[in-house]
């Protein structure tokens, strides 16, 4: 029997010490296809998850990116006594230096990581439930590295907030939008006037427009441009080109072309004229919140007119007018993000040992994460780290 088949066939009954838990069975599945039906059922309304946990986003990532990097699917499905699913954890498993580490699927490309929870169960989940959920994992993994988790989502607390946790390395600026509120409540009138003054220069261009890519031809054309321009922009900033890593471009193209409702799994917003693409922002949404994943802007002289900021204004107004309650621009406190986002999303990491071998690994992961956060928050240390990175490539 293969490892995947062995993992899939093994069902762990609820431990005796967790009698108060609603969890009666925990299935560990090593094949995405076998988990697909349950996974997609969790994506229906009434459940708790972020748009980064959709099967049509994480499935391609695991197949095209994670699989190339040695990550194996490790999908955890907990059920009640009637075999009804209560939670699905979209994890992958890696082994390094003799330690088996389970982490959320998605790598660097998911801003937020969560399980997919039955909302009613998530609201009442306690220590006994978490123990019943995690105890069967000890046979397969030594440590859980559960990073970039939101403390709350859609006004409901993440049940994993009850695990040992620490602040994530990077923060995530957040714009809270009150449905029906005037435009000035999300972008001040003075800032709007400045952006409109800059936009007048672009409006003189033939065919100038803002739009959401709706056709395959638009998506392909915009991504062709993105993959030409983004590496140049990252080289200018002396940043590693994460989009050149194995499988990443195929993953992005696949998800941007994959339909979801009236849009795509990843939607692309663009400013264009007849002669060139001026700027794009791409992200995911769940009907209440838009989250940015990647962006770039033109290398031409039109970059001087702040096209990225102008595009962001269009996007914010678009989602606000549709009743969305919040918007974020991804991990990191870049200056342009603070122009729009005045609040911060509470994000945490949890490093949970499952075995004696995992205890040392969890301590090391926690210490490394804490150290990186300290560097990020101290400008002197951050500048030193940047200089060292440039010096040593």
Residue pairs with C-beta under 8 A, 6 or more apart in sequence:
1 9
3 30
3 72
4 30
4 31
4 72
4 73
5 30
6 30
7 28
7 29
7 30
7 74
7 140
8 27
8 28
8 29
8 30
8 31
8 34
10 27
10 28
10 139
11 25
11 26
11 27
12 25
12 26
12 27
12 28
12 135
12 136
12 139
13 24
13 25
14 21
14 23
14 24
14 25
14 26
14 132
15 131
15 132
15 135
17 131
18 128
18 129
18 131
18 132
18 135
19 128
20 126
20 128
21 126
21 128
21 129
21 131
21 132
22 80
22 81
22 86
22 121
22 129
23 78
23 79
23 80
23 86
23 129
23 132
23 133
24 79
24 80
24 81
25 78
25 79
25 83
26 76
26 77
26 78
26 79
26 132
26 133
26 136
26 137
27 76
27 77
27 78
27 79
28 74
28 75
28 76
28 77
28 136
28 137
28 140
29 35
29 73
29 75
29 76
29 77
30 72
30 73
30 74
30 75
31 73
32 55
32 59
32 62
32 63
32 73
32 75
34 75
35 73
35 75
35 77
35 88
36 55
36 59
38 77
38 85
38 88
39 55
39 75
39 88
39 90
39 116
40 55
41 85
42 49
42 85
42 88
42 116
42 117
42 118
43 49
43 54
43 55
43 116
46 119
47 116
47 117
47 118
47 119
48 114
48 116
48 117
48 118
48 119
48 122
48 153
48 154
48 156
48 158
49 114
49 115
49 116
49 117
49 153
50 112
50 113
50 114
50 150
50 153
50 286
50 291
51 57
51 284
51 285
51 286
51 289
51 291
52 58
52 106
52 110
52 111
52 112
52 113
52 114
52 284
52 291
53 90
53 110
53 113
53 114
53 115
53 116
54 260
54 265
54 284
56 255
56 258
56 260
56 265
57 106
57 110
57 255
57 265
57 266
57 284
58 90
58 105
58 106
58 110
60 250
60 251
60 254
60 255
60 258
61 105
61 106
61 107
61 109
61 110
61 251
61 255
62 71
62 73
62 92
62 105
64 247
64 248
64 250
64 251
64 254
65 107
65 109
65 245
65 246
65 247
65 248
65 251
66 92
66 105
66 107
67 247
68 246
68 247
69 107
69 246
70 94
70 95
71 92
71 93
71 94
71 105
72 92
72 93
72 94
73 91
73 92
73 93
73 105
74 91
74 92
74 93
74 102
74 140
74 141
75 88
75 89
75 90
75 91
76 87
76 88
76 89
76 91
76 133
76 137
77 85
77 87
77 88
77 89
78 85
78 86
78 87
78 88
78 132
78 133
79 85
79 86
80 86
85 118
86 117
86 118
86 121
87 115
87 116
87 117
87 118
87 121
87 122
87 133
87 159
88 115
88 116
89 115
89 116
89 133
90 104
90 105
90 106
90 115
90 116
91 102
91 103
91 104
91 105
91 144
92 102
92 103
92 104
92 105
93 100
93 101
93 102
93 140
93 141
94 100
94 101
94 103
95 101
98 357
99 142
99 143
99 357
99 358
99 361
100 140
100 141
100 142
100 143
101 141
101 142
101 143
101 144
101 145
101 361
102 137
102 140
102 141
102 143
102 144
102 145
103 144
103 145
103 146
103 147
104 110
104 113
104 114
104 146
104 147
104 148
106 113
108 242
109 248
109 251
109 293
110 148
111 148
111 172
111 291
111 293
111 328
111 330
111 331
112 148
112 149
112 150
112 153
112 172
112 291
112 345
112 347
113 146
113 147
113 148
113 149
114 149
114 150
114 153
114 158
114 160
115 159
115 160
117 125
117 159
119 156
121 129
122 156
122 157
122 158
122 159
123 156
125 159
125 162
126 162
127 162
129 159
130 159
130 160
130 162
130 163
134 144
134 352
134 354
137 144
137 354
138 354
138 355
141 354
141 355
141 358
142 353
142 354
142 355
142 357
142 358
142 361
143 351
143 352
143 353
143 354
143 355
143 358
143 361
143 362
143 365
144 350
144 351
144 352
144 354
145 349
145 351
145 365
146 160
146 163
146 349
146 350
146 351
146 352
147 168
147 169
147 349
147 350
147 369
148 168
148 331
148 347
148 349
149 158
149 160
149 161
149 165
149 168
149 347
149 348
149 349
149 350
150 158
150 345
150 346
150 347
151 157
151 158
151 161
151 345
151 346
151 347
151 348
152 158
152 161
152 346
154 286
154 288
154 289
160 350
161 348
163 350
163 352
164 350
164 351
164 352
165 348
165 349
165 350
166 348
166 349
166 350
166 366
166 369
166 370
167 347
167 348
167 349
167 373
168 347
168 348
168 349
168 369
168 373
169 349
169 369
169 372
169 373
169 376
170 331
170 332
170 333
170 347
170 373
170 376
171 331
171 332
171 333
171 344
171 345
171 347
172 328
172 330
172 331
172 332
172 344
172 345
172 347
173 328
173 329
173 333
173 337
173 338
173 340
173 341
173 342
173 343
173 344
173 345
174 326
174 327
174 328
174 341
174 343
174 344
174 345
175 186
175 316
175 326
175 327
175 328
175 340
175 341
175 342
175 343
176 325
176 326
176 343
177 185
177 186
177 316
177 319
177 320
177 324
177 325
177 326
177 327
178 185
178 325
179 320
179 323
179 324
179 325
181 320
183 192
183 317
183 320
184 192
186 316
186 317
186 320
186 340
187 313
187 316
187 317
187 340
191 339
192 313
195 306
195 309
195 310
195 313
198 305
198 306
198 309
198 310
199 305
199 310
201 302
201 305
202 208
202 271
202 273
202 278
202 302
202 305
202 307
202 310
205 273
205 274
205 275
205 302
206 273
206 274
206 275
207 272
207 273
207 274
207 275
208 271
208 272
208 273
209 271
209 272
209 273
210 269
210 270
210 271
210 311
210 314
211 218
211 269
211 270
211 272
212 263
212 267
212 268
212 269
212 270
212 318
213 219
213 222
213 256
213 264
213 267
213 268
213 269
213 270
214 263
216 257
218 268
218 270
219 256
219 257
219 264
219 268
220 253
220 257
221 277
222 268
222 270
222 277
222 280
223 252
223 253
223 256
223 268
225 277
225 280
226 280
226 294
226 296
227 243
227 249
229 296
229 297
229 298
229 299
230 241
230 243
230 294
230 296
231 241
231 243
231 244
232 299
233 296
233 297
233 299
234 240
234 241
234 243
235 241
238 386
238 389
238 390
242 248
243 249
243 252
243 294
252 266
252 294
255 264
255 265
255 266
256 264
256 265
256 266
256 267
256 268
256 282
257 264
258 264
258 265
259 265
263 285
265 284
266 282
266 283
266 284
266 293
267 282
267 283
267 284
267 285
268 280
268 281
268 282
269 280
269 281
269 282
269 283
269 311
269 314
269 315
269 318
270 277
270 278
270 279
270 280
270 311
271 277
271 278
271 279
271 280
271 307
271 310
271 311
271 314
272 278
276 298
276 300
276 302
277 298
278 297
278 298
278 302
278 307
278 311
279 295
279 296
279 297
279 298
279 307
279 308
279 310
279 311
280 295
280 296
280 297
280 311
281 292
281 294
281 295
281 308
281 311
281 312
281 315
282 292
282 293
282 294
282 295
283 290
283 291
283 292
283 293
283 330
284 290
284 291
284 293
285 291
285 319
285 324
287 324
288 324
288 325
288 326
289 324
289 325
289 326
289 327
289 328
290 315
290 319
290 324
290 327
290 328
291 327
291 328
291 330
292 328
292 329
292 330
293 330
295 308
297 303
297 307
297 308
298 307
308 336
309 336
309 339
312 329
312 336
312 340
315 327
316 327
316 340
319 327
327 340
327 341
328 341
328 345
329 336
329 337
329 340
329 341
330 337
331 347
349 366
349 369
351 361
351 362
351 363
351 365
351 366
351 369
352 362
353 359
353 361
353 362
374 381
375 381
375 382
375 385
376 382
